Amino acid sequence: MTAADASPPLDTLEGVAGYLAAAFDAGDPDTMTQALALVARAGGLAPLAAAAGVPRAELAAALEAGEIGLDALLSIMKVIDLHRPADGALN
């Protein structure tokens, strides 16, 4: 999976959650970094930031730089678990 493989629209929380879940499931740090950077520029960043309780601008900067804190990352992972497709797969 690469950042170019984004199948779901990344303008919704569910789309972002599904995309990030697939990137995290891949288990490759480069894939995860690329996915987070893509999400930083996506329309679904605002609902992700709100659901994670992180200011949008702060989250965007951290994702773009690849320097997200563990607290913010754990918050994002909780959101992903709540909003990704039931089977965790992207279609």
N, C-alpha and C positions, 0 to 999 in steps of 0.2 A: 504494500500500500504506500502510495506517495501522496503528497498534498494535491496533486493533480487528479487523484482518484476519487475526489469528493463526489459521491453519488447523490446523497440527499442535499436538498437546498439548505444552505447554511444561514438562512434568514429567520429560522425559528429555533426555539430552545430544543425541541425534539430533534431537529436536523443536526444541530451542533452536538448534542449529546450522543446521537448515534455515530456521528463521524469520529468524535473523540474516543468513544468506546472502542471502535474498531482499531483506531491508532494505538490505544493503550493495550488492547488485546494482542496486537502484533508483537509487542514486547521489545521493539527496536527503538532505542533512544533517538536516533535520527528521524525516524518516522513520527514519533511523538512530538519532537521539536518542530518539525515541518507542519504538523497538524495544528499545533498550538499557535504558530505564527500565522497560519491561514485564518484560523478562527479569530485572531486579533483584528483582522480586517473585515470580518464578515458581519452581516446584519444581525445575526443571532448573538453577537457578543453582549449587547445590552441586556437581553433577558437572562443570559448566563451569569453575567455579573450581578444582576439583581438577585437571582436565585441563590447565588453563592455568598451574597452579602459583602461583595468587594466592589469598591467604586469602579465604574466602567473605565475611566481614563487610566487609573492605576493598573487595572487588569490588562488593558490593551498594551500599555508600555512594558509590563512584565512579560507578557506573552511574546511580543515582538522581539524583545531582547533575549528571550530564552532564560530569563532569570526570575522565575516565579518562585515565591516562597512556599515552603512546605504547608503552612496553614492554608494558603489560598488554593494550592493544588489539592489538598484533602477536601476542601469545601467544594471544589469543582467536581471531584470524583463522586461525592455524595449526590450532587445534582445529576450527574450522568447516570448513576444507578437508578434514580427516580424517573428519569425522562427518556431513557433509551428504549428502543423496541424491546418487546417482551422477551424475544429469543436472543437479543443482543446482536442479531445479524442485520446487515444492511442489504437491501434489495435494490 
